[in-house]
Amino acid sequence: MNTKSLLASIAACSLISAASAQQLLVCESTSDTVMAFSPADGSLLNASFIDLTTAGGIISAGTPIEVAQLPNGNFVISDQIADELFLWSADGTTYLGETALGFDNMRGLEVAYGSVWVSNSGTANSAFDDSVVQLDLNLNLVAVHALATEDPFDCTAFTLGGVAGLLLTDISGDDLTFFDPANPGLPTIFHDSDGATGIDFPEQCSINGANGNPVVANFTDPDGLREFDKLTGAELSFVDTGALGFGGLRGIHTLGNGNIMFTNGSGVHIYDVVAGTVSTVMPGVSARFISLVSGGTDPNVSTFCDPGNANSTGSSAVLAGTTGTGIGSGLHLEVTSGVPGQLAYMLVGNEATAGIAVSNGQFCLVGTSTAQFFRYNVAGTDMNSIGGFDASGTMINASGTSTTGFGFDVPTTIPDSVPIAIMAGDTWHFQTWYRDTPAGAGTSNFSNGLSVIF
């Protein structure tokens, strides 16, 4: 098999799309299901990817809000009425249980920085009032971060001024605020609105992968799609979908083709940024938040050092394997949510570590072979015995989704002066190293790591 660089021509995009397992998951509370859509163009993939009523009827009367994916591939779902987080298997078929914690009026959630973060508003069920609740990846309570002046509807991983934190949508102040987990006192105002001429009742916030700017679904008139400058918080654009007949916005996501998917109480819709029109993909459902996930898992593929450190776009670069893992079967690696227009290399090693701080990220590969595959020195860290798959050009994953990102086909050998053949039963570990230059920080960053048993 011939190797490919991280970058390919636009013509290769269709091949990569076919191999991609990524999808957009949207909760809907009409029939309590989770729908699946294409992250490329928003087309419907599965109207009932997860049937929430199969959990013994436990949440059939609930209001599922958002899906997030854990590092092991399983899904955690927030439910505003059932006041629980529910766990489902990565293939969407098996109910795995729920949290033992009490919540009240929970909404959006996020998996980032090794934790699960939940927006909570009420005090019933011995819950935590207006707060961001931090759980570990097994859904055990870590901390309750009380918010003195806010009512958070969503929390989204975001980096501001080199600080990795969460962007909160505040429906009491009609603001966007930045929450620093290391200093969880009063969050910083990111965008201040009067609730009349600006944003009013912001629901979901997501990150536009093309430029790293936050985009927000505005629920109350003037309702619509809003984009904000990632550095200053200034509003850059507003699409008045209410005037187009689509009000009460809840969820939002920028698609790979540049159009914007959004949801409301009447369905799932797409705003065409060129034509200025709205089309409906899934009518007649009370749709909620939109989540980009990697899809099902392969028992021979696992992640480590996950998630990677947030980069200058506010996101963590995500490395995933999108096809089979047999020798010569065409293992395809893709990295998404990196920094557009920057150089990147795919690295491989025969051991994985918990991570060494290098530049802006965590370097998590070790090589114990006597062969020196690839040597580079960054901030005093010697990367010996690490294979470097050649990646000329730049990393163009501007949309932040694998359907428009470009990837790498793993050859049947590991590069060296004498290539090392990959043998059945071998385990190799991969990581992407890419240029990342936020102000006042280092010059490079790393994705999560990916372990593959061939």
Secondary structure, DSSP 4 states (H G I P E B T S, - for coil): -----S---GGGHHHHHHH---EEEEEETTTTEEEEE-TTT--EEEEEEEEGGGTTTTTTTS-EEEEEE-TTS-EEEEETTTTEEEEE-TTS--EEEE-SS--SS---EEEETTEEEEEE---GGG--SSEEEEE-TTS-EEEEEE-SS--EEEEEEEEETTEEEEEEEETTTTEEEEEETTEEEEEEEEE---SSSS--SEEEEEE-TTT--EEEEE-SSS-EEEEE-TTT--EEEEE-GGGGT--S---EEE-TTS-EEEEETTEEEEEETTTTEEEEEEESS-EEEEEEE--S--TTEEEES-SPPB-TTSSB-EEEE-S--STTS--EEEEES--TTB-EEEEEESEEEEEEEETTEEEEEE--SSS-----EETTEE-TT-EEE---S-B--TTSSTTTS-EEE--SEE-SSSPEEP-TT-EEEEEEEEE---TTS-SEEEEEEEEEE-
